[in-house]
Amino acid sequence: MVLALAPLAQADAGKTVPATKVFPFLESMLKLSPAERARIKVTYALRRDGKPAAGVKAALIEASGARTPLPIDDQGRFERLPTLAQLQAKAQLHLDVPADAKFGTAMLLDPVLKPSADYDSHDLVATVEESNSAIRKAAGAMALLAPQMEGLAFQKAESGVAIFPNGSSRPLPTEAGAVVFEPSQFKGAARVRLAKTPTAVDYYDRKK
């Protein structure tokens, strides 16, 4: 799920950009304990004209002058992120791009769940609830404006059912090619079984 898009108008050759501007929200998320953010993964992707910006070289520059390469994959995603200490020390990011190039960064939130055709629904419920809690805590005073994840979307799983302790089952809805599980709609479910192992698992927000 893409949560935010930040423009990088100054990310041109020979200039550096404060890392906190390139990676908004990361410092707040890293201040949470590992247990509080164990079920949510935060990544960032470089964008140009709304598309992934691949082939760009990036390096983090610390106050001491130390440079740490931050590799970017073919989808524009940063494969490594600054640490909390580096962000708090006002590290800068340098992008090796033409002087007139303009970029933006998209922050993406993903649930920490391995694709599977069978899940314990309690684990799915905990993923949604704990992820929402982490987002609210990291948002601080802006918690009321933070996104609320309503469930999980299993990409290209074709179909699925929620199975209850008494053996009964209910089909899961599908939307935009994904099977959707919303805990509020399947209270008491014991397991979730899908027709196929999903290609990916994402958060679901019906407002999107």
C-alpha positions in Angstrom: 0.0 0.0 0.0 1.4 3.4 -1.0 0.9 5.7 2.0 2.6 8.9 1.0 4.4 10.5 -1.9 7.0 13.2 -1.3 8.4 15.3 -4.1 12.2 15.7 -4.3 12.5 18.9 -6.4 16.1 19.4 -5.2 17.4 16.0 -6.0 19.7 17.0 -8.8 23.3 16.5 -9.6 25.8 18.1 -7.2 23.2 18.6 -4.5 22.1 16.5 -1.5 18.7 16.1 0.1 18.1 15.6 3.8 17.4 11.9 4.3 14.4 12.7 6.5 12.7 14.3 3.4 13.4 11.3 1.2 12.2 8.9 3.9 9.3 10.6 5.6 7.8 8.8 8.6 10.8 6.4 8.8 12.3 8.0 11.9 9.0 7.8 13.8 8.5 4.2 12.8 12.1 3.2 13.8 11.5 4.8 17.2 8.9 2.1 18.0 10.1 -1.1 19.6 10.9 -4.0 17.3 7.9 -5.9 18.8 5.5 -3.0 18.0 6.5 -2.9 14.3 7.1 -6.6 13.9 4.1 -7.2 11.6 4.6 -4.2 9.3 7.3 -3.5 6.7 8.1 0.0 5.5 9.8 0.5 2.2 10.4 3.5 -0.1 10.5 3.7 -3.8 12.0 6.4 -6.1 9.5 7.7 -8.7 9.9 9.8 -11.8 6.8 10.9 -13.7 4.7 8.5 -11.7 6.9 5.5 -12.7 9.6 3.5 -10.9 13.0 5.2 -11.2 15.4 2.4 -11.8 19.1 2.7 -12.6 19.7 5.6 -10.2 22.6 5.4 -7.8 22.1 6.7 -4.3 24.4 7.2 -1.3 23.8 8.3 2.2 26.3 10.9 3.4 26.9 11.3 7.2 28.2 14.3 9.0 31.6 12.6 9.2 31.7 12.4 5.4 31.2 8.6 5.4 29.2 7.4 2.4 26.9 4.4 2.4 25.5 3.2 -0.9 21.7 2.6 -0.9 21.0 0.2 -3.7 17.8 0.7 -5.7 16.2 -2.3 -7.4 14.5 -2.4 -10.9 11.2 -1.3 -9.3 12.8 1.8 -7.9 12.7 0.5 -4.3 15.5 1.2 -1.9 17.0 -2.1 -0.8 18.6 -0.6 2.2 17.3 2.2 4.5 19.0 4.6 6.9 19.2 3.6 10.5 17.5 5.7 13.3 20.9 7.0 14.4 21.7 8.1 10.8 18.4 9.9 10.5 18.8 11.6 13.9 22.3 12.7 12.9 20.9 14.6 9.9 22.4 12.4 7.3 22.0 13.5 3.7 21.1 11.6 0.5 22.9 12.1 -2.8 21.3 10.9 -6.0 23.4 10.5 -9.1 21.0 12.1 -11.6 20.9 14.8 -14.3 20.7 18.4 -13.0 17.1 18.9 -14.4 15.7 15.5 -13.2 12.9 15.7 -10.7 11.9 12.7 -8.5 9.6 11.8 -5.7 9.6 9.0 -3.1 6.6 6.8 -2.4 6.4 5.2 1.1 4.9 1.7 0.9 3.5 -0.3 3.8 3.3 -4.1 3.5 2.2 -6.7 6.0 4.9 -9.2 7.3 3.1 -12.3 6.1 4.5 -15.1 3.9 2.2 -16.1 1.0 0.4 -19.2 1.8 -2.9 -21.0 0.8 -3.8 -21.6 4.5 -3.7 -19.2 7.4 -4.6 -19.2 11.1 -7.1 -16.3 11.1 -5.9 -15.2 14.5 -2.6 -14.4 12.9 -4.3 -12.4 10.2 -6.3 -10.4 12.7 -3.2 -9.7 14.8 -1.4 -8.5 11.7 -4.1 -6.0 10.9 -4.6 -4.8 14.5 -0.9 -4.5 15.4 -0.1 -2.8 12.1 -2.8 -0.2 12.7 -1.5 0.3 16.3 2.1 0.9 15.0 0.9 3.4 12.4 -1.1 5.3 15.0 1.8 5.4 17.4 4.3 6.5 14.8 1.9 9.2 13.6 1.7 10.7 17.0 -0.4 13.9 17.0 -1.5 13.1 13.5 -2.9 9.7 14.5 -6.5 10.7 13.6 -5.4 11.4 10.0 -3.4 8.1 9.7 -4.7 5.4 7.4 -6.7 2.6 8.9 -6.1 -0.8 7.4 -9.3 -2.8 7.3 -8.0 -6.1 6.2 -5.7 -8.0 3.9 -5.7 -8.6 0.2 -4.3 -11.8 -1.3 -3.2 -11.1 -4.8 -4.2 -13.6 -7.5 -5.4 -16.2 -5.0 -8.6 -16.7 -7.2 -11.0 -17.5 -4.3 -11.0 -18.4 -0.6 -13.2 -19.2 2.4 -13.2 -18.4 6.1 -13.6 -21.5 8.1 -15.3 -21.4 11.6 -14.7 -23.6 14.6 -18.0 -25.5 14.0 -16.8 -26.5 10.5 -18.9 -24.1 8.6 -17.4 -21.8 6.0 -18.2 -18.6 4.2 -16.7 -17.4 0.9 -14.3 -14.5 0.9 -15.1 -11.6 -1.4 -12.8 -10.6 -4.3 -11.8 -7.2 -5.5 -9.6 -6.1 -8.3 -8.2 -9.6 -8.7 -7.5 -10.1 -5.0 -9.2 -12.2 -2.3 -10.1 -10.0 0.6 -10.2 -10.8 4.3 -11.7 -8.2 6.7 -11.7 -9.3 10.3 -14.7 -7.3 11.1 -16.7 -9.2 8.5 -15.6 -12.7 9.6 -15.5 -12.5 13.4 -14.8 -15.8 15.0 -13.3 -17.4 12.0 -10.6 -20.0 12.8 -8.8 -20.3 9.4 -8.6 -18.7 6.0 -8.1 -21.0 3.0 -7.3 -19.9 -0.5 -7.7 -21.6 -3.8 -4.1 -20.7 -4.7 -1.1 -19.4 -2.9 -1.2 -15.6 -3.5 1.6 -13.9 -5.4 1.7 -11.2 -2.7 -0.2 -10.1 0.4 -1.1 -6.4 0.8 -3.2 -4.4 3.2 -6.8 -3.7 2.2 -8.5 -0.4 2.7 -11.9 -0.1 1.0 -11.5 3.6 0.7 -8.7 3.1 -1.9 
